[in-house]
Each structure stands twice: as structure tokens, then as C-alpha cells.
Amino acid sequence: MFVAELQGRMSETPPKAWKSGLFDCFEDVNTCCYGFWCCPCLACTVSRRFGENYCLPLCDMLTPAVLSPCGVPLFVPPAALSLRASIRNKHGLKGSLCEDILASCCCVWCSWCQMHREIRADGSSAVLSPSPAFTPKSITSSFKSREISLEGF
């Protein structure tokens, strides 16, 4: 089993570099300003574009407030770290969990800006839209056509 697992890893494509560096904010001044003046909004945008709940980055702000009174200091922003690691894995980017932790803890604004630039440069958005066959209108109309009788209960 170990040999098959090793052979599977050898056939994978090698990891590629991020399309922009962590401190390349001036390559995209709009994202840089967005992240500097309203980092929580940028974080929510990145989360939404990656296909996660857009409120997920609020965990980074609320978790320390909840855990500190319990005596648990938290210095690693959980949403930033998990999204950064997910983006790196999905796009096959070079890096490690240690690098993700350092970027998320020490330079959170630059990290969110880099993730935003990576998602925009990739061009693919993981945001799913509902299919037209399953709109709420079609569901409610199918319920209206059925009559439910509760006389026997």
C-alpha cells in the first residue's frame, strides 16, 4: 500500500508558486487599499469568492473574544489560516502549513490581499448558483398541486 501511495504522489504535478508574493500589494493597488482600509470586508469577499460562507472571517474577530475569558489565548486566526491552506491546496501552490501560520499571524492584511489576488488571477469562482430546476417557486408550486388530508389522524 505504501508503494502505491508513493507512486501516486510521484505522478502529481509539482506545486507552483503563488501568482503574487505576500508583500506584492502594489501590483494591485485596489486590493491593497481595500485590505488596508477595510480588511474584514476584504476577508469576507475572499471567503465568498472561494465558495465558503462570507461570514466565516468573523470567527477571526470573535474567537479571541470568546476564548480569552476562558484563559485560552488564541493568536492564530482560524478562518484566515484555514482559507489560506485551502486555497494553497486547491490551486496546487507551493508552501507549508508553517508558512500559512506565519503569514496569517504576522501579516494578516498582506495574507488576505495575496489570497484575493490569487483567486482573481485564477478567474474561477467556486461560488455556486442554484439551478433553475430547483428554485423556490417551482418547489412551492409543486406543493400547491398536492392536497394533504389529515382527516384520518
N, CA, C and O atoms as a DFTB+ gen file, in Angstrom:
612 C
 N C O
     1  1       0.823      -1.183       0.000
     2  2       0.000       0.000       0.000
     3  2       0.871       1.252       0.000
     4  3       0.535       2.242      -0.651
     5  1       1.963       1.216       0.710
     6  2       2.841       2.385       0.783
     7  2       3.434       2.706      -0.580
     8  3       3.559       3.878      -0.936
     9  1       3.804       1.673      -1.356
    10  2       4.396       1.871      -2.679
    11  2       3.383       2.517      -3.614
    12  3       3.734       3.425      -4.368
    13  1       2.129       2.065      -3.579
    14  2       1.091       2.642      -4.439
    15  2       0.850       4.099      -4.081
    16  3       0.654       4.938      -4.960
    17  1       0.865       4.398      -2.784
    18  2       0.674       5.782      -2.346
    19  2       1.837       6.652      -2.803
    20  3       1.632       7.788      -3.230
    21  1       3.051       6.129      -2.716
    22  2       4.234       6.868      -3.139
    23  2       4.223       7.096      -4.647
    24  3       4.579       8.180      -5.109
    25  1       3.819       6.085      -5.421
    26  2       3.743       6.239      -6.871
    27  2       2.685       7.255      -7.264
    28  3       2.869       7.997      -8.228
    29  1       1.573       7.300      -6.527
    30  2       0.528       8.286      -6.799
    31  2       1.026       9.695      -6.572
    32  3       0.682      10.603      -7.329
    33  1       1.825       9.889      -5.549
    34  2       2.371      11.215      -5.272
    35  2       3.413      11.626      -6.308
    36  3       3.541      12.808      -6.629
    37  1       4.161      10.649      -6.833
    38  2       5.194      10.971      -7.809
    39  2       4.581      11.424      -9.123
    40  3       5.205      12.197      -9.851
    41  1       3.381      10.967      -9.447
    42  2       2.750      11.331     -10.711
    43  2       2.007      12.667     -10.631
    44  3       1.560      13.180     -11.657
    45  1       1.868      13.237      -9.435
    46  2       1.187      14.514      -9.291
    47  2       2.026      15.628      -9.907
    48  3       3.249      15.522     -10.002
    49  1       1.360      16.679     -10.315
    50  2       2.086      17.815     -10.849
    51  2       2.792      18.543      -9.706
    52  3       2.269      18.609      -8.593
    53  1       3.959      19.082      -9.974
    54  2       4.685      19.777      -8.906
    55  2       3.954      21.058      -8.514
    56  3       3.297      21.686      -9.345
    57  1       4.073      21.439      -7.248
    58  2       3.409      22.672      -6.816
    59  2       3.985      23.889      -7.522
    60  3       5.179      23.953      -7.815
    61  1       3.115      24.847      -7.787
    62  2       3.554      26.069      -8.471
    63  2       3.573      27.216      -7.473
    64  3       3.011      27.121      -6.382
    65  1       4.214      28.275      -7.858
    66  2       4.334      29.443      -6.980
    67  2       3.037      30.249      -6.992
    68  3       2.259      30.187      -7.944
    69  1       2.821      31.007      -5.917
    70  2       1.699      31.939      -5.877
    71  2       1.873      32.919      -7.037
    72  3       2.999      33.229      -7.426
    73  1       0.786      33.395      -7.575
    74  2       0.867      34.334      -8.705
    75  2       1.442      35.680      -8.290
    76  3       1.949      36.425      -9.129
    77  1       1.366      35.994      -7.010
    78  2       1.990      37.217      -6.478
    79  2       2.530      36.896      -5.092
    80  3       2.043      35.997      -4.407
    81  1       3.535      37.642      -4.702
    82  2       4.138      37.417      -3.394
    83  2       3.294      37.994      -2.270
    84  3       2.330      38.725      -2.500
    85  1       3.678      37.649      -1.059
    86  2       2.948      38.109       0.113
    87  2       2.979      39.627       0.232
    88  3       1.999      40.238       0.659
    89  1       4.098      40.237      -0.144
    90  2       4.251      41.684       0.001
    91  2       4.142      42.432      -1.332
    92  3       4.642      43.551      -1.457
    93  1       3.501      41.828      -2.313
    94  2       3.319      42.458      -3.624
    95  2       2.015      43.245      -3.700
    96  3       1.293      43.167      -4.694
    97  1       1.721      43.991      -2.660
    98  2       0.446      44.716      -2.602
    99  2       0.327      45.765      -3.694
   100  3      -0.778      46.054      -4.152
   101  1       1.444      46.341      -4.119
   102  2       1.358      47.424      -5.091
   103  2       1.187      46.929      -6.525
   104  3       1.086      47.731      -7.453
   105  1       1.155      45.611      -6.707
   106  2       0.795      45.072      -8.022
   107  2      -0.686      45.291      -8.294
   108  3      -1.101      45.435      -9.444
   109  1      -1.471      45.316      -7.240
   110  2      -2.912      45.529      -7.332
   111  2      -3.287      46.532      -6.240
   112  3      -3.628      46.145      -5.122
   113  1      -3.221      47.815      -6.572
   114  2      -3.427      48.874      -5.583
   115  2      -4.848      48.866      -5.038
   116  3      -5.062      49.186      -3.868
   117  1      -5.819      48.507      -5.865
   118  2      -7.208      48.471      -5.393
   119  2      -7.379      47.463      -4.257
   120  3      -7.996      47.767      -3.236
   121  1      -6.831      46.270      -4.442
   122  2      -6.916      45.259      -3.391
   123  2      -6.145      45.700      -2.159
   124  3      -6.585      45.479      -1.031
   125  1      -4.999      46.320      -2.375
   126  2      -4.184      46.802      -1.260
   127  2      -4.958      47.826      -0.428
   128  3      -4.980      47.741       0.799
   129  1      -5.585      48.782      -1.088
   130  2      -6.365      49.794      -0.366
   131  2      -7.588      49.178       0.308
   132  3      -7.930      49.528       1.437
   133  1      -8.237      48.262      -0.393
   134  2      -9.403      47.574       0.166
   135  2      -9.015      46.822       1.436
   136  3      -9.726      46.879       2.440
   137  1      -7.884      46.118       1.388
   138  2      -7.425      45.370       2.550
   139  2      -6.949      46.269       3.681
   140  3      -7.136      45.942       4.852
   141  1      -6.343      47.387       3.347
   142  2      -5.840      48.288       4.386
   143  2      -6.968      49.026       5.089
   144  3      -6.985      49.114       6.316
   145  1      -7.906      49.554       4.318
   146  2      -8.969      50.372       4.906
   147  2     -10.128      49.550       5.450
   148  3     -10.822      49.989       6.367
   149  1     -10.345      48.365       4.895
   150  2     -11.461      47.544       5.377
   151  2     -11.125      46.058       5.239
   152  3     -11.730      45.343       4.440
   153  1     -10.161      45.614       6.023
   154  2      -9.707      44.219       5.949
   155  2     -10.830      43.213       6.232
   156  3     -10.893      42.184       5.560
   157  1     -11.717      43.472       7.201
   158  2     -12.808      42.496       7.390
   159  2     -13.688      42.336       6.153
   160  3     -14.154      41.234       5.864
   161  1     -13.919      43.425       5.422
   162  2     -14.725      43.333       4.202
   163  2     -13.998      42.532       3.127
   164  3     -14.606      41.718       2.432
   165  1     -12.681      42.768       2.994
   166  2     -11.889      42.005       2.027
   167  2     -11.891      40.526       2.406
   168  3     -12.022      39.664       1.536
   169  1     -11.749      40.230       3.682
   170  2     -11.742      38.837       4.134
   171  2     -13.067      38.155       3.800
   172  3     -13.077      37.006       3.359
   173  1     -14.163      38.842       4.004
   174  2     -15.478      38.276       3.671
   175  2     -15.624      38.074       2.166
   176  3     -16.234      37.099       1.727
   177  1     -15.066      38.991       1.375
   178  2     -15.105      38.860      -0.082
   179  2     -14.314      37.639      -0.530
   180  3     -14.782      36.872      -1.371
   181  1     -13.117      37.454       0.025
   182  2     -12.289      36.298      -0.330
   183  2     -13.016      35.006       0.045
   184  3     -13.046      34.057      -0.738
   185  1     -13.586      34.975       1.214
   186  2     -14.302      33.787       1.667
   187  2     -15.470      33.459       0.735
   188  3     -15.670      32.300       0.371
   189  1     -16.231      34.471       0.352
   190  2     -17.383      34.266      -0.541
   191  2     -16.924      33.801      -1.921
   192  3     -17.515      32.885      -2.492
   193  1     -15.867      34.431      -2.463
   194  2     -15.395      34.048      -3.795
   195  2     -14.804      32.650      -3.824
   196  3     -14.809      31.994      -4.865
   197  1     -14.294      32.190      -2.691
   198  2     -13.738      30.844      -2.632
   199  2     -14.831      29.798      -2.431
   200  3     -14.568      28.599      -2.523
   201  1     -16.046      30.243      -2.159
   202  2     -17.165      29.321      -2.028
   203  2     -17.535      28.986      -0.593
   204  3     -18.359      28.105      -0.351
   205  1     -16.939      29.673       0.342
   206  2     -17.268      29.467       1.747
   207  2     -18.282      30.513       2.191
   208  3     -18.598      31.438       1.443
   209  1     -18.785      30.365       3.396
   210  2     -19.702      31.339       3.959
   211  2     -18.980      32.678       4.080
   212  3     -17.862      32.736       4.592
   213  1     -19.603      33.734       3.619
   214  2     -18.929      35.028       3.639
   215  2     -18.735      35.582       5.045
   216  3     -17.955      36.516       5.228
   217  1     -19.409      35.043       6.021
   218  2     -19.233      35.486       7.416
   219  2     -18.141      34.702       8.138
   220  3     -17.851      34.994       9.298
   221  1     -17.536      33.727       7.491
   222  2     -16.510      32.903       8.123
   223  2     -15.370      33.718       8.737
   224  3     -14.947      33.394       9.847
   225  1     -14.851      34.757       8.079
   226  2     -13.762      35.526       8.687
   227  2     -14.139      36.235       9.989
   228  3     -13.256      36.667      10.730
   229  1     -15.414      36.359      10.273
   230  2     -15.801      36.971      11.538
   231  2     -15.361      36.102      12.726
   232  3     -15.253      36.592      13.850
   233  1     -15.112      34.831      12.475
   234  2     -14.573      33.948      13.518
   235  2     -13.215      34.456      14.001
   236  3     -12.877      34.321      15.177
   237  1     -12.442      35.039      13.089
   238  2     -11.134      35.568      13.475
   239  2     -11.261      36.679      14.503
   240  3     -10.385      36.851      15.350
   241  1     -12.347      37.428      14.428
   242  2     -12.544      38.528      15.378
   243  2     -13.243      38.050      16.645
   244  3     -12.954      38.543      17.736
   245  1     -14.154      37.101      16.510
   246  2     -14.953      36.673      17.657
   247  2     -14.284      35.597      18.512
   248  3     -14.520      35.538      19.718
   249  1     -13.465      34.758      17.912
   250  2     -12.850      33.666      18.662
   251  2     -11.990      34.158      19.824
   252  3     -12.134      33.637      20.931
   253  1     -11.096      35.141      19.626
   254  2     -10.311      35.611      20.782
   255  2     -11.187      36.210      21.878
   256  3     -10.891      36.051      23.062
   257  1     -12.249      36.890      21.499
   258  2     -13.135      37.499      22.493
   259  2     -13.846      36.436      23.327
   260  3     -14.121      36.652      24.507
   261  1     -14.141      35.298      22.718
   262  2     -14.838      34.233      23.428
   263  2     -13.865      33.389      24.256
   264  3     -14.180      32.998      25.380
   265  1     -12.686      33.111      23.700
   266  2     -11.750      32.216      24.379
   267  2     -10.891      32.904      25.439
   268  3     -10.460      32.248      26.388
   269  1     -10.633      34.189      25.305
   270  2      -9.781      34.892      26.279
   271  2     -10.340      34.850      27.699
   272  3      -9.573      34.599      28.628
   273  1     -11.635      35.083      27.917
   274  2     -12.158      34.975      29.283
   275  2     -12.021      33.572      29.878
   276  3     -12.015      33.411      31.098
   277  1     -11.913      32.562      29.017
   278  2     -11.742      31.187      29.495
   279  2     -10.276      30.865      29.767
   280  3      -9.953      29.758      30.197
   281  1      -9.392      31.826      29.520
   282  2      -7.970      31.612      29.758
   283  2      -7.232      30.969      28.604
   284  3      -6.115      30.481      28.777
   285  1      -7.839      30.960      27.425
   286  2      -7.198      30.360      26.253
   287  2      -6.803      31.480      25.290
   288  3      -7.645      31.989      24.550
   289  1      -5.535      31.862      25.297
   290  2      -5.124      32.897      24.342
   291  2      -5.017      32.293      22.943
   292  3      -4.435      31.222      22.770
   293  1      -5.565      32.963      21.968
   294  2      -5.528      32.470      20.597
   295  2      -4.881      33.530      19.728
   296  3      -5.385      34.647      19.612
   297  1      -3.776      33.176      19.125
   298  2      -3.057      34.120      18.291
   299  2      -3.160      33.778      16.812
   300  3      -2.822      34.597      15.958
   301  1      -3.619      32.587      16.513
   302  2      -3.746      32.155      15.126
   303  2      -5.179      32.388      14.679
   304  3      -6.102      31.795      15.238
   305  1      -5.385      33.251      13.670
   306  2      -6.755      33.455      13.177
   307  2      -7.242      32.216      12.422
   308  3      -6.696      31.889      11.369
   309  1      -8.244      31.532      12.936
   310  2      -8.641      30.238      12.349
   311  2      -9.165      30.329      10.921
   312  3      -8.846      29.472      10.097
   313  1      -9.953      31.338      10.615
   314  2     -10.514      31.432       9.258
   315  2      -9.434      31.781       8.243
   316  3      -9.386      31.197       7.160
   317  1      -8.575      32.721       8.582
   318  2      -7.502      33.110       7.662
   319  2      -6.592      31.927       7.378
   320  3      -6.209      31.686       6.233
   321  1      -6.251      31.194       8.422
   322  2      -5.365      30.046       8.250
   323  2      -6.028      28.950       7.426
   324  3      -5.410      28.400       6.515
   325  1      -7.267      28.631       7.734
   326  2      -7.927      27.537       7.006
   327  2      -8.185      27.904       5.544
   328  3      -8.012      27.067       4.658
   329  1      -8.591      29.130       5.287
   330  2      -8.810      29.538       3.890
   331  2      -7.503      29.580       3.109
   332  3      -7.450      29.164       1.952
   333  1      -6.448      30.085       3.748
   334  2      -5.149      30.148       3.075
   335  2      -4.655      28.742       2.722
   336  3      -4.184      28.511       1.609
   337  1      -4.762      27.807       3.666
   338  2      -4.343      26.435       3.399
   339  2      -5.226      25.788       2.323
   340  3      -4.725      25.041       1.482
   341  1      -6.517      26.066       2.344
   342  2      -7.429      25.512       1.335
   343  2      -7.137      26.059      -0.056
   344  3      -7.129      25.311      -1.034
   345  1      -6.900      27.359      -0.141
   346  2      -6.569      27.970      -1.438
   347  2      -5.261      27.385      -1.960
   348  3      -5.146      27.066      -3.144
   349  1      -4.279      27.247      -1.075
   350  2      -2.975      26.696      -1.479
   351  2      -3.138      25.266      -1.979
   352  3      -2.552      24.902      -2.999
   353  1      -3.915      24.456      -1.286
   354  2      -4.109      23.067      -1.708
   355  2      -4.935      22.955      -2.980
   356  3      -4.603      22.160      -3.859
   357  1      -5.999      23.733      -3.096
   358  2      -6.866      23.653      -4.274
   359  2      -6.139      24.087      -5.542
   360  3      -6.325      23.495      -6.605
   361  1      -5.314      25.116      -5.428
   362  2      -4.616      25.645      -6.603
   363  2      -3.254      24.989      -6.804
   364  3      -2.555      25.314      -7.763
   365  1      -2.864      24.075      -5.922
   366  2      -1.582      23.377      -6.066
   367  2      -0.396      24.300      -5.899
   368  3       0.558      24.235      -6.675
   369  1      -0.443      25.163      -4.892
   370  2       0.600      26.167      -4.691
   371  2       1.667      25.673      -3.721
   372  3       1.398      24.860      -2.837
   373  1       2.879      26.181      -3.904
   374  2       3.980      25.863      -3.003
   375  2       3.700      26.461      -1.633
   376  3       3.035      27.489      -1.506
   377  1       4.217      25.799      -0.624
   378  2       4.080      26.318       0.725
   379  2       3.835      25.200       1.711
   380  3       3.726      24.030       1.346
   381  1       3.752      25.588       2.961
   382  2       3.523      24.613       4.025
   383  2       2.567      25.215       5.047
   384  3       2.264      26.408       5.011
   385  1       2.110      24.389       5.935
   386  2       1.225      24.860       6.989
   387  2       1.944      25.868       7.884
   388  3       1.336      26.832       8.348
   389  1       3.229      25.649       8.125
   390  2       4.005      26.605       8.933
   391  2       4.050      27.982       8.270
   392  3       3.907      28.999       8.948
   393  1       4.246      28.019       6.962
   394  2       4.247      29.289       6.242
   395  2       2.876      29.949       6.290
   396  3       2.771      31.171       6.401
   397  1       1.822      29.134       6.205
   398  2       0.461      29.667       6.296
   399  2       0.215      30.280       7.671
   400  3      -0.402      31.340       7.781
   401  1       0.695      29.616       8.715
   402  2       0.526      30.135      10.076
   403  2       1.274      31.454      10.229
   404  3       0.735      32.415      10.779
   405  1       2.517      31.504       9.744
   406  2       3.297      32.746       9.851
   407  2       2.635      33.891       9.097
   408  3       2.549      35.007       9.608
   409  1       2.172      33.617       7.891
   410  2       1.524      34.670       7.097
   411  2       0.224      35.115       7.754
   412  3      -0.076      36.309       7.781
   413  1      -0.544      34.178       8.278
   414  2      -1.836      34.512       8.885
   415  2      -1.688      35.251      10.208
   416  3      -2.521      36.089      10.554
   417  1      -0.633      34.941      10.940
   418  2      -0.438      35.576      12.252
   419  2       0.306      36.903      12.166
   420  3      -0.087      37.885      12.795
   421  1       1.373      36.924      11.390
   422  2       2.271      38.089      11.398
   423  2       1.889      39.159      10.392
   424  3       2.224      40.330      10.576
   425  1       1.198      38.777       9.337
   426  2       0.888      39.756       8.296
   427  2      -0.497      39.463       7.717
   428  3      -0.635      39.139       6.537
   429  1      -1.504      39.582       8.555
   430  2      -2.848      39.175       8.167
   431  2      -3.382      39.995       6.987
   432  3      -4.056      39.433       6.123
   433  1      -3.106      41.292       6.922
   434  2      -3.601      42.117       5.811
   435  2      -2.977      41.671       4.500
   436  3      -3.670      41.513       3.495
   437  1      -1.663      41.469       4.514
   438  2      -0.987      41.031       3.293
   439  2      -1.455      39.640       2.874
   440  3      -1.564      39.353       1.682
   441  1      -1.729      38.781       3.848
   442  2      -2.197      37.435       3.556
   443  2      -3.557      37.470       2.857
   444  3      -3.757      36.779       1.859
   445  1      -4.494      38.271       3.377
   446  2      -5.812      38.380       2.740
   447  2      -5.687      38.983       1.345
   448  3      -6.380      38.551       0.424
   449  1      -4.816      39.972       1.176
   450  2      -4.619      40.580      -0.145
   451  2      -4.049      39.565      -1.128
   452  3      -4.482      39.507      -2.279
   453  1      -3.077      38.760      -0.682
   454  2      -2.495      37.747      -1.558
   455  2      -3.531      36.706      -1.960
   456  3      -3.583      36.297      -3.120
   457  1      -4.351      36.278      -1.016
   458  2      -5.398      35.307      -1.348
   459  2      -6.388      35.903      -2.343
   460  3      -6.834      35.215      -3.260
   461  1      -6.737      37.182      -2.168
   462  2      -7.665      37.845      -3.084
   463  2      -7.069      37.926      -4.485
   464  3      -7.757      37.659      -5.470
   465  1      -5.798      38.293      -4.577
   466  2      -5.145      38.372      -5.884
   467  2      -5.080      36.994      -6.545
   468  3      -5.263      36.880      -7.757
   469  1      -4.822      35.954      -5.763
   470  2      -4.731      34.589      -6.308
   471  2      -6.079      34.137      -6.871
   472  3      -6.138      33.569      -7.961
   473  1      -7.143      34.385      -6.139
   474  2      -8.471      33.979      -6.606
   475  2      -8.874      34.768      -7.842
   476  3      -9.446      34.211      -8.779
   477  1      -8.577      36.068      -7.848
   478  2      -8.917      36.889      -9.025
   479  2      -8.098      36.495     -10.233
   480  3      -8.626      36.463     -11.345
   481  1      -6.805      36.190     -10.049
   482  2      -5.949      35.822     -11.171
   483  2      -6.336      34.460     -11.741
   484  3      -6.190      34.218     -12.939
   485  1      -6.825      33.580     -10.885
   486  2      -7.238      32.255     -11.339
   487  2      -8.460      32.350     -12.235
   488  3      -8.603      31.592     -13.195
   489  1      -9.339      33.289     -11.910
   490  2     -10.510      33.515     -12.742
   491  2     -11.665      32.583     -12.462
   492  3     -12.791      32.862     -12.874
   493  1     -11.419      31.488     -11.776
   494  2     -12.524      30.578     -11.468
   495  2     -13.077      30.914     -10.100
   496  3     -12.333      31.140      -9.146
   497  1     -14.347      30.941     -10.026
   498  2     -15.008      31.218      -8.759
   499  2     -15.751      29.976      -8.325
   500  3     -16.431      29.333      -9.125
   501  1     -15.622      29.643      -7.059
   502  2     -16.264      28.437      -6.548
   503  2     -17.674      28.712      -6.052
   504  3     -18.322      27.826      -5.494
   505  1     -18.153      29.935      -6.253
   506  2     -19.484      30.274      -5.778
   507  2     -20.505      29.554      -6.647
   508  3     -20.480      29.668      -7.872
   509  1     -21.382      28.831      -6.022
   510  2     -22.377      28.046      -6.744
   511  2     -23.694      28.801      -6.799
   512  3     -24.101      29.429      -5.822
   513  1     -24.342      28.738      -7.924
   514  2     -25.657      29.352      -8.041
   515  2     -26.683      28.226      -8.142
   516  3     -26.386      27.155      -8.672
   517  1     -27.874      28.466      -7.640
   518  2     -28.887      27.401      -7.693
   519  2     -29.302      27.125      -9.126
   520  3     -29.357      28.027      -9.963
   521  1     -29.592      25.862      -9.389
   522  2     -30.025      25.521     -10.736
   523  2     -31.469      25.981     -10.926
   524  3     -32.238      26.008      -9.965
   525  1     -31.841      26.340     -12.145
   526  2     -33.191      26.844     -12.370
   527  2     -34.283      25.806     -12.100
   528  3     -35.434      26.176     -11.868
   529  1     -33.944      24.523     -12.125
   530  2     -34.958      23.498     -11.889
   531  2     -35.384      23.437     -10.431
   532  3     -36.463      22.926     -10.128
   533  1     -34.564      23.943      -9.529
   534  2     -34.854      23.843      -8.109
   535  2     -35.012      25.206      -7.451
   536  3     -34.503      25.430      -6.353
   537  1     -35.694      26.090      -8.096
   538  2     -35.949      27.387      -7.494
   539  2     -37.086      27.261      -6.493
   540  3     -37.927      26.372      -6.630
   541  1     -37.129      28.121      -5.499
   542  2     -38.218      28.038      -4.515
   543  2     -39.602      28.116      -5.137
   544  3     -40.545      27.513      -4.622
   545  1     -39.741      28.858      -6.249
   546  2     -41.040      28.986      -6.891
   547  2     -41.532      27.627      -7.401
   548  3     -42.704      27.287      -7.235
   549  1     -40.632      26.848      -8.025
   550  2     -41.053      25.547      -8.545
   551  2     -41.357      24.571      -7.416
   552  3     -42.221      23.706      -7.562
   553  1     -40.664      24.699      -6.307
   554  2     -40.930      23.829      -5.162
   555  2     -42.285      24.147      -4.560
   556  3     -43.067      23.240      -4.276
   557  1     -42.571      25.437      -4.361
   558  2     -43.859      25.800      -3.766
   559  2     -45.015      25.466      -4.705
   560  3     -46.088      25.078      -4.241
   561  1     -44.817      25.608      -6.013
   562  2     -45.907      25.278      -6.927
   563  2     -46.183      23.775      -6.913
   564  3     -47.329      23.364      -7.093
   565  1     -45.147      22.941      -6.700
   566  2     -45.389      21.503      -6.646
   567  2     -46.126      21.128      -5.358
   568  3     -46.896      20.168      -5.350
   569  1     -45.901      21.871      -4.272
   570  2     -46.626      21.614      -3.040
   571  2     -48.082      22.064      -3.154
   572  3     -48.966      21.445      -2.562
   573  1     -48.335      23.118      -3.899
   574  2     -49.706      23.599      -4.058
   575  2     -50.551      22.606      -4.843
   576  3     -51.758      22.504      -4.625
   577  1     -49.926      21.880      -5.747
   578  2     -50.679      20.954      -6.587
   579  2     -51.081      19.696      -5.815
   580  3     -51.980      18.975      -6.248
   581  1     -50.439      19.422      -4.694
   582  2     -50.776      18.243      -3.890
   583  2     -51.651      18.661      -2.718
   584  3     -51.380      19.652      -2.041
   585  1     -52.686      17.900      -2.497
   586  2     -53.539      18.147      -1.357
   587  2     -53.224      17.125      -0.289
   588  3     -53.126      15.932      -0.574
   589  1     -53.069      17.576       0.913
   590  2     -52.746      16.675       2.016
   591  2     -53.964      16.594       2.930
   592  3     -54.488      17.604       3.399
   593  1     -54.386      15.382       3.160
   594  2     -55.552      15.181       4.004
   595  2     -55.099      14.602       5.337
   596  3     -54.394      13.594       5.388
   597  1     -55.519      15.258       6.410
   598  2     -55.182      14.793       7.751
   599  2     -56.425      14.308       8.499
   600  3     -56.438      14.279       9.730
   601  1     -57.468      13.929       7.758
   602  2     -58.710      13.504       8.392
   603  2     -58.567      12.213       9.184
   604  3     -59.282      12.028      10.169
   605  1     -57.670      11.311       8.790
   606  2     -57.535      10.033       9.460
   607  2     -56.775      10.113      10.770
   608  3     -56.770       9.134      11.516
   609  1     -56.140      11.214      11.085
   610  2     -55.325      11.316      12.311
   611  2     -56.108      11.893      13.422
   612  3     -55.587      12.053      14.526
